Amino acid sequence: MRTWLDTLAPGGARYATFETRIWWSPGSSAKTIARMLDAKGYAAAAPSEKFMVTGKYGPLKEGELERARAWGASIAKAARG
């Protein structure tokens, strides 16, 4: 992701970032990606979000898929104006 972002041309489109994580994950990849996009002139459509998984690689914890769908729907609604 970092390599792709390094080569991304400056722009003005909107974006939303999210990550999946376990409860003790250090840092935030979503916030790092958001900072890189901001530096290139892009604008956040929503605050970064975190969705919890039950194991190292998943699956999502109970209720997280529904929360992710609601988050996505709120971004889509905001984009429609």
N, C-alpha and C positions, 0 to 999 in steps of 0.2 A: 504494500500500500504506500509506504513512504517513497519508494522509487517512482511509482506512478504519480504521486502528488508533486514530487520534485520536478517532473517534466510537464505538469499541467499548465496550460497557458493561463494568464490572468483572465478574469471574467467577472461577471456581475450576477450570475444566476444564484438562486437560492438552494440551500442544501439542508439536510438533516442527518445527524450522525447518531449511531447507537452502537452498543457493544453487548456481548453476552459475557457473563463473568460468574465466577464462584464468589462466595461471600468474602473471602480474604484477598481477592486480587489487588495487587498494588497498582497505583496510578490509574489512568483512564485513557485508553486508546481513542475513544470517541472524542474526548476533549483535545487530545493532541492533534487528531485529524481536523477538528474544527478550527484550531489555531492556525494550522497550515492553510486551510481554505480561506480563512479570514485574511491572512497575509497576502493572498493572491487576489483579493477584492470580492470574493463571494460572500454572501450574507446568509446567516442562519435563519431557517424558516421556523425552527423550534429549538428549545434547549436540548442538549445531548441527553440521551436516555440510556439506562442500564437495565438489562434483563437478566435475571438470575437463572443459572443452570444447576442441576442437582449433582452432576459429576464434573470431572475435569473438562469434558467436551460436550456435556449435555446428558439427557435432554433438558429442555426448559422446565423449571419448577412449575408446579401446579398454579394456574392462574396467570402465568407470565405471557402465554400466547394470547390470551384475551386482552391483557394489558397492552401488548405490542400492537394488536389490531386496533384498539381504541386510540393509541398514540398515532398510528398511521392515518386513521380516519380523521383525527383532529387536524393533522397536517394537510391532508387533502381538502378538507372543508375550508381551512384558512387560505389555501392556494386558489380556491374558486372565488374567494372574495367575500 
